[in-house]
Amino acid sequence: MEYYVLTLFPDMIMQGLQTSIIGRAIEEDILRLEAVNIRDYTNSRHGKTDDYPYGGGAGMVMQAQPVYDAFRSVADRLSYKPRVVYLTPQGKVFDQAMARELALEKGIVFLCGHYEGIDERVIGEIVTDEISIGDFVLTGGELPAMCLIDAISRMIPGVLHNEDSAEDDSFGGGLLEHPQYSRPEVWNGIPVPRILLSGDHAKVDAWRREQSLIRTAERRPDLLETAAISPKEREFIRKYLANRDVL
């Protein structure tokens, strides 16, 4: 997977992603990451990439020309047409299904806006996807881009040394993840659930599945509408919630 991030702050991208699991995958050449400085492609002698908005209003707007030329500096080197993701609160909200879909791409270009946004003309010219990480506003697109790169990369073979980890994570099967425990067996007077000490893997798996169902029903019941769960499990959830409400 090749990632290209068009940004005004390339150091923020490179410093944020060259650590931990993603950094190791870059070192092993499983992932490739390039931060392209949009300022390098402006015609302004002073490195200016923004201007006042037509029609008036507060703030500044990133100009089309440097964004487009920064994109062409990447696209002209590639033998394929990349997906171009613009990080914007107006986009479709990112989820695990989108992470899986984007992980199938050979390369992705991320466009990070700043100020009041980017000239709409260049968005229409180069962008294939507009994606948001939630209904809130950030200073720029760099943090959302890093979130997407992290989530997508986990779906790529070889990035996680344990390939089962991605499927066991929250949302891996449409449910939230079960509770996790580690040593010591008793901490602060609180013991690890006895079933996890039994050595019976079938019972442990059944307990974990049950806990995922409970946690999802309590915290994110909206996920149950599309989760792959059996009629028996739906009945278990119904009874659990009914008993909880009684208590």
N, C-alpha and C positions, 0 to 999 in steps of 0.2 A: 504494500500500500504506500502510495506517495501522497503526502500532504503538502499543500502550498497555501500559505496564509498571507493574504494581502493586508498590510497593516501599517499604521503610522508608528507603531511601537514594536519593532521586531525583537528587541531584547526581552520584552515581557513574554513573548511566545516561547522563545528558545530557552530562557531560564526556567519558565514554568513547566516545560515538558521534557527536559533532559534529565529527569530524576526518576527514581523508583522504577516501576514496571515499564512505563513508556520509554524512559531513558535507556533502559537495558535493551529493549526491542530495537531502538534506533542504533545502539552500538552493535547489535548483532545483525543489522541490515535487514531486519524483518519489516521495519518501517523506515520511511524516509521523510524528513521534515525540512522544509525550507520556508523561512519567513522573508517575504518580499517587502521591502520598504517602499511604500507608495511615494514618499518624498523624493526618491531617486528618479522619479519619472515626471516630475513637474517641469514646466517651462519657465517657472518663476525663478529669478536669480536668487531670491531669498528663501527658496524651499517652501513657498506657500502652496497649500493644497486645498484651501477653502476660500469662500467668498460669501458676500451677503446674499440672502435669498431674494429672488424676484418676487414682487408683490409685497415686500416688506415683512416684518416680523422679527422676533428675537433670535439671537444666535447666528451661527454660520453654517453653510452647507458645503460638504466636500464636492469638489469639482469633478466633472466627468472625465476630462482628459487624462490626468495622472492615474486615475483608477483604471481606465481602459488600457493605457500603455503598460501599466504594471501587470495587468492580466495578460496582455499580448506577449510580454516577456516570458511568461510561463507557457502559454498555449502554443506559441510558435516552436517550442522545443519538444512538444509531446507528439507522439504518433497516434494519439487517440483524443477524442473530445471529452474533457473532464466534466464532471458535475461541478457546478459553481454554487456554493451555499452562501447566501447573504444572511448574516445574523441580525435579526430585527424582531422587536416585540410584536410586529404585525404579522409574523410568519406563523406557520403551523407549529404547534407545541411538540417538541421533541419527545420521543418515547423509545422504549426498547425495541419495538418493531422497526422503527426507523433506523436505529443503530445496526440492526441485522441487515437491513436492506442496503445501507450505505457501505457496510463492510464488504459487500460483493464488488464494489467498484475498484478499478485499477488505481485511480487517483482522484483526489477531491481538492478543489480550490475553495478556500474560505475567504470571504470578503468581510472585513471588519470596519464598520462605520464609526464615526465620531461626530461630535457637535450635534447639529439638528438632523443629521442623516446624510445621505448621498444623493446627488443629482439623479432624478428618476430616469433620465435618458440612458445612462450607462447601466443602471439596474436592468432595464428592459433589454439592453443589448447583450449582456453577458450572463446574467443570473438564471440558473435553472431551478433553484429551490430557495424559498425564504423560510427560515426556521427560527423559532423562539425557544428559550429554555424556561419560559414562565411569564406570567402576567405582572411583570415589574420592569423598571427601566434601569439600565446600567450606564456607566460613563462611555463605554465603547463595546465593540464586539469581541475583544480579545478573550475575556473570561468565558463567554459562551463558546467560542471556537475551541478553547482548550477543553471544556466540558465534553463537547461532541467528539473531539479527537480521542479523549480518554475512553469514552463509552464505546465508540466504534472499534477502537483498537483491541479491546477485550474480546471482540468477536472474531478476530483474525487468528488463524492457527499459528501457534508458536509464540504468541505474545505472552500468554499465561502458561507457565510450565505445567500446571495441572489443567488440562483441557476441560475437566468436569466443573471447574470453579465457576465458569461463566453461566453454565446451566443451573447451578445450585443457587446463584445469586437471586436477590429479589427481582421479580419480573421475569426470571428465566423461564418459568412455566406459567406465567400469567398471575402468579401469587407473590406475596411478600415472603421473604426468607424466614425460616424458623429461627428460634433463639439459638445462640451459640455459647459454649462454655469451654473453659480450659483449666489447667491446674492453678491453684490447689483444689482439691476435692471439696473442701469447705473454706469459704472466704467470708470473713466478717460475720460468722455464724450462719451463713446461708450455704446449704449443700447443693451440689450438682444434682439434677433430677436422676433418681436411681436407675431409670431405664437406660440412661447413657452409659452406665457402668456395668450393664448386664452382659455385654459381649454378644448379645443376640441381634445380629444386624437387621434381620427382618423386622423385629419389634422396634428397633431404633428408627428404621426408615418409616415405619407406620406412624410412630410418635411424631417424627419431624413433619411428616405430611399433615398430620392432624393439627400441629401447632401452626403451620403455614396457613391452613384454612381458617383457624381461629384468629390469628393475627390480621389476616386480610379482611375478614368479616368485621373486626373491631375497628381497624384503622383506615382501610380503603375498600369499603363495600362496593364501590363502583367497579373495581377490577373483576368482581365475581361475575359480572354480566358477560364477559368475553373469555374468562379463564376456562381452561380445559379441565373441567371437573365432572365427576360422574353423578348420576342421580342420587346414589347412595350418599355421596359426599355433600350434595346440596341438602339432603334431608338431615345429615349430621349438623350442618351449619344452622338450619332452621331450628332444630331442637336446642342446640347450644345457646342461640340468641334468645330463644323463648325462656329457657331456664335462667339465663343471666338477668333478663328483665324482671323475672319473678323475684329473684334474690335482691 
